[in-house]
Amino acid sequence: MLRHPMRLVLTFDAFGTLFTPRESIGKSYANIARRYGLSGFTDDEIASNFRDAFKKVQSKSPNYGKQVGMGASQWWSNVIHTTFRPFSSSPALPEKLVQDLLHRFGSSEGYILYSDVIPLFEELCRIRNTSVKDPLSPKLVVGLITNSDDRVPSVLSSLGLRVNPRRHGPSAQSSNSSQDGEDDIDFVVMSYDVGQEKPSREIFDAAKHLVYSVTGYEDHGDRFIHVGDDIVKDFNGAKQAGWGSVLLDREENHDKHGTQERQTVTSIVDLRDLRSYILPDATPSS
């Protein structure tokens, strides 16, 4: 019988784990609005309005509008209009204002990678390349699990990461290998596609099924580990789904919550020091 190598499937949260806004949402929204003649508000007032608008639009049109047949761009347009409605004398906002905000927060113009992300992915690439020399050594598969709409892959691509277009849904294609050494991220699972958000087990199960569908085989010896900055959605959600889990605590705001110390890191690059945990057969790098 054909023996498949064991896989380590390492997934990451996106927002707050890999990237963050270049400046606060309130400041960005307010500054762009002022360019188009809107005034009479502070950055903090816009930030508060944005939070309220987000909740209101999400309640009316769940899952970034997908549940009611609305595209994510129109959904975010509704959030923008709702945010600025109290400060606009016209029922309609300048269309260029809306388009500028949609572009800004759909690309590297609005976001920046944390400084520790590229060093980690360089190390993960090195691990992959090393494992290619031994066809039976553990294989590293890297994915993304995010509570977001479908703009995240393009945001990460614009920030310099190589993102494979594989995502949850009927478009998932079978192949002989889940990683070919050319991508930093092999697949993306978004709540927008799954219809469930972390910490729901369904989104973690969707990631596991996607790995099996694109590789063409299931191996019960595989290990699944998720890394994220939210203790409820990421850390606890992955644990409850039967996965290994690492909490990224950049600000050191969480106590250990009963977790083992090796399962909490303050920088994502510290995952390099967990190689004996992530790849137990690997020799730690010097």
C-alpha positions in Angstrom: 0.0 0.0 0.0 1.3 3.5 -0.9 2.6 5.3 2.2 2.0 9.0 2.3 4.3 11.2 4.5 2.8 12.7 7.6 1.7 16.4 7.2 1.9 19.2 9.6 -0.9 21.7 8.6 -0.1 25.0 10.2 -2.8 27.7 9.8 -2.8 31.3 10.8 -5.4 33.9 11.6 -5.0 37.0 9.4 -6.0 40.4 10.9 -4.1 41.1 14.1 -1.8 38.1 13.5 -0.2 38.6 10.1 -1.3 42.2 9.3 -2.7 45.3 10.9 -3.9 48.8 9.7 -1.2 51.3 8.9 -3.2 53.8 10.9 -6.4 53.6 12.9 -9.7 53.1 11.0 -11.1 56.3 12.5 -8.1 58.3 11.4 -8.0 56.8 7.8 -11.8 57.3 7.3 -11.8 60.8 8.7 -8.7 62.0 6.7 -10.1 60.7 3.4 -13.5 62.2 4.1 -11.9 65.6 4.7 -10.3 65.4 1.3 -13.8 65.4 -0.2 -15.1 68.3 1.8 -16.8 66.5 4.8 -16.1 68.1 8.2 -17.5 68.6 11.6 -16.2 65.4 13.2 -13.2 64.1 15.1 -11.3 60.9 14.4 -12.7 59.3 17.5 -16.3 60.2 16.5 -15.7 58.5 13.1 -14.2 55.5 14.8 -17.3 55.2 17.1 -19.6 55.6 14.1 -17.7 53.0 12.2 -18.1 50.4 15.0 -21.8 51.1 15.2 -22.2 51.0 11.4 -20.4 47.7 11.1 -22.7 46.1 13.7 -25.8 47.6 12.1 -25.0 46.5 8.6 -23.8 43.1 9.7 -27.1 42.5 11.6 -29.1 43.5 8.5 -26.9 41.7 6.0 -24.9 38.9 7.7 -21.6 37.4 6.5 -20.5 40.6 4.7 -23.7 40.5 2.7 -23.2 37.0 1.2 -26.1 35.6 3.1 -28.5 38.0 1.3 -26.8 37.8 -2.1 -24.9 41.1 -1.7 -21.2 41.3 -2.7 -18.6 42.4 -0.1 -17.9 45.6 -1.9 -21.5 46.7 -1.7 -21.6 45.6 1.9 -18.6 47.8 2.8 -20.1 50.7 0.8 -23.1 50.4 3.1 -20.9 50.6 6.1 -19.1 53.7 4.8 -22.4 55.4 4.0 -23.8 54.6 7.4 -20.6 55.8 9.1 -20.7 59.2 7.5 -24.5 59.8 7.3 -24.7 62.0 10.4 -22.0 64.3 9.0 -23.1 64.6 5.4 -25.6 67.3 4.2 -26.3 65.2 1.1 -28.1 61.9 1.0 -25.2 60.5 -1.1 -21.5 60.6 -0.4 -19.0 61.5 -3.0 -18.5 58.3 -5.0 -14.8 58.8 -5.1 -14.7 58.9 -1.3 -16.3 55.4 -1.2 -14.0 54.0 -3.9 -10.9 55.4 -2.2 -11.8 53.8 1.1 -12.7 50.4 -0.6 -9.3 50.5 -2.4 -7.4 51.5 0.7 -8.7 48.7 2.8 -8.4 46.1 0.1 -4.7 46.5 -0.5 -1.3 47.3 1.1 -2.3 51.0 1.0 -4.4 50.4 4.2 -2.4 47.6 5.9 1.1 46.6 6.8 2.6 43.2 7.7 3.9 42.9 11.2 7.7 43.0 11.1 8.1 39.4 12.3 5.9 37.8 9.5 8.4 37.7 6.7 11.2 36.2 8.8 8.8 33.4 9.9 7.7 32.6 6.3 11.3 32.6 5.2 12.0 29.9 7.8 8.9 27.9 6.9 10.1 28.0 3.3 13.5 26.7 4.4 11.8 23.9 6.3 9.7 23.0 3.2 12.7 22.9 0.9 14.6 20.7 3.4 11.8 18.2 3.5 11.7 17.9 -0.3 15.0 15.9 -0.1 13.3 13.1 1.8 10.0 12.1 0.3 8.8 10.4 3.5 9.7 13.2 5.9 6.9 15.3 7.4 5.5 17.8 4.9 4.5 21.3 6.0 1.3 22.7 4.6 0.5 26.4 5.5 -3.0 27.8 5.4 -5.1 30.8 6.6 -8.3 30.6 8.6 -10.0 34.0 9.0 -13.3 35.6 10.0 -13.4 37.9 7.0 -14.7 38.6 3.5 -12.9 37.5 0.3 -10.5 40.5 0.1 -8.0 39.0 2.5 -6.0 36.9 -0.1 -5.5 40.0 -2.3 -4.5 42.1 0.8 -1.8 39.5 1.7 -0.7 39.3 -1.9 -0.3 43.0 -2.1 1.8 42.9 1.1 4.2 40.5 -0.6 3.1 37.0 0.5 2.5 34.4 -2.2 -1.0 33.1 -1.7 -2.4 30.2 -3.6 -6.0 30.8 -4.9 -7.3 27.5 -3.3 -10.2 28.3 -1.0 -13.1 26.5 0.6 -16.0 25.8 -1.8 -16.7 24.0 -5.1 -13.6 25.5 -6.7 -11.2 23.4 -4.6 -9.1 21.3 -7.0 -7.4 18.0 -6.3 -3.7 17.7 -6.9 -0.8 15.3 -6.1 0.7 17.6 -3.6 -0.6 20.3 -1.2 2.5 22.3 -1.5 4.9 22.9 -4.4 7.4 25.2 -2.7 6.2 28.3 -4.6 3.6 29.6 -2.2 3.8 31.0 1.3 0.2 30.2 1.9 -1.3 27.0 0.3 -5.0 27.6 1.0 -7.4 30.1 2.5 -10.5 29.4 4.5 -12.7 32.4 5.1 -15.9 32.7 7.1 -17.3 34.4 4.0 -17.1 31.1 2.2 -17.9 28.7 5.0 -20.8 30.7 6.5 -19.4 30.1 10.0 -16.9 32.1 12.1 -14.2 31.0 14.5 -14.6 29.7 17.2 -17.1 27.5 15.4 -15.7 24.0 14.8 -17.2 24.1 11.3 -14.6 26.5 10.0 -11.7 24.4 11.3 -13.3 21.3 9.8 -13.7 23.1 6.5 -9.9 23.7 6.5 -9.2 20.1 7.2 -11.5 18.9 4.4 -9.9 21.4 2.0 -6.5 20.0 2.7 -7.8 16.5 2.0 -9.6 17.6 -1.2 -6.6 19.3 -2.8 -4.1 16.5 -1.9 -6.4 13.6 -2.8 -5.8 11.6 0.4 -6.6 11.6 4.1 -4.1 10.6 6.7 -5.1 10.3 10.3 -1.5 10.8 11.3 -1.5 14.4 10.2 -1.2 17.2 12.8 -3.2 20.4 12.6 -2.1 23.5 14.5 -3.6 27.0 14.4 -1.9 30.3 15.4 -3.9 33.4 16.2 -4.1 36.4 18.5 -7.7 35.9 19.9 -7.8 33.5 22.9 -11.5 32.7 22.3 -11.8 32.6 18.5 -8.3 31.2 17.7 -6.8 29.5 20.6 -9.9 28.0 22.2 -11.7 27.5 18.9 -8.8 25.4 17.5 -8.6 23.4 20.8 -12.3 22.6 20.8 -12.0 21.4 17.2 -9.3 18.9 18.2 -6.4 20.9 16.8 -3.1 22.0 18.4 -3.1 25.7 19.1 -0.7 28.6 19.7 -1.8 31.9 21.1 0.0 34.9 19.7 0.1 37.5 22.6 2.0 40.4 21.1 1.0 42.8 23.9 1.4 40.2 26.6 -2.2 40.9 27.8 -3.1 37.3 28.5 -2.1 35.2 31.3 -1.4 31.6 30.5 -5.0 30.6 31.0 -3.9 27.1 31.9 -2.0 26.6 28.7 1.5 25.3 28.4 4.1 28.0 28.0 5.2 26.6 24.7 1.7 27.3 23.3 2.0 31.0 23.8 4.3 33.3 21.9 4.7 37.1 22.0 6.1 37.3 18.4 5.1 35.1 15.5 8.8 34.6 14.7 9.1 32.8 18.0 7.4 29.8 16.3 10.9 29.1 15.0 11.8 28.2 18.5 8.9 25.7 18.7 10.2 23.5 15.9 10.5 20.5 18.2 6.8 21.0 18.9 5.7 21.8 15.4 8.0 19.3 13.6 9.1 16.8 16.3 11.5 15.0 13.9 13.2 18.2 12.8 16.6 19.3 14.1 16.4 22.8 15.5 18.1 25.4 13.3 21.2 27.2 14.6 
